[in-house]
Amino acid sequence: MKVGPAEEESIASVQLDFNSAKKFDLNYIASSGEFERPWIIHRAPLGSHERFVSLLLEFYDGQLPGWLSPVQLYVLPISEEGMLAAQKLAQDLVEKRCSRSR
């Protein structure tokens, strides 16, 4: 993933785990008939979720695109008289799954 004009950051990883099989007492029977301890392969196509989100925030400079933003729309009434209509509009949009609004 590009994080700057000349910077790239790797996100995905594949790792060999030599410890978890022992920790969880995992075994298999090899072709020799003996019990063997397996190697565990961890695949993380996005790395850790926290790291991925931090890279997205850095990439978009904190201004996430609408489809990714936790709040997509703010409904702001112009006056007190419009408060009920604004609240109803926001609720209708959420119920119809048109947006995540406040």
N, C-alpha and C positions, 0 to 999 in steps of 0.2 A: 504494500500500500504506500502510495506517495504521501508524505506528510509535509513536504515543502518543495520548493522548486528543484532542489538538488538532493533531497533526502528521501530515502526509502526505509520502511520499517517492515520487518517480517512479522507476520501474524500467525500463520499456521505452523504447527509443529507435529512431528511424529517422534515418540520417545520410547526407548527400551527401558523397562522397569525390572531390575534384578532383585528388588527387595520385597515387593508386595506378595509374591507367590509364597515366600517363606512366612510372612506376617499372617497370611490367611490360610496357611497350611494347604496350599494347592499342589496337587500331584497329578501325573498321568502315567499310564503304563506304556513304556517304550516298546519297540519291536523286540527288544531283548527280553521282555517280560519283567524288567525292573521298573520300580517307581522312579520317576524323574521329576525334577522341579521345572516348571515351564518359565519362559521369559514372557513378560506381559508387554504388549505393545499398546501404548496410549496414543490416540489420534485426537488432536485438537485443531479442527479446521479454522477456528476463530481465536485460538489462544484462550486466555481467560476472558470471561465476559467483561470484567471490569476494565481490563487493558484495552479491549476492543472498543468499548464505549469511550474511554479516554482518548483513543486515537481518532474516533469519529468527531468528538468535541473539538479536538485540536485541529483536525482537517477542515471542519466547517467553521472554525473560529467561534465556537459556541452558538452559532446561528444554524441550528439543524433545519433541514428541509421540512416542509409541511407534513409529508407522509411519515416522518420519523419523530417529529416533535411531540412531546407528551401533551401539550396543550396547543391545539391548532387554531383556535379562534377565541377571541374575547368579544363578548357582546356588551357594548357600553351605551347605556341610554344617554341622551342629550340632556334630559331633565327628569325630575321626579315623576312627572306624569307618564313617562315612557318606561318606568322601571318594571311594571308588571308585564308589559309587552316584551321587553328585552329578556326577562326571566323565562317567559313562555317560549320565546324563539330559541333560546339556548337549550331549554329542556327538550323541545321538539327535535332539534338537530342531534342531540345525544341519543334520544329514543330511536330515531331513524338511522342511527349509526352513520350520520353524515360527517360528524366531526367529534373531536374531544374538545369541548368548549367550557368556558367559565363565564 
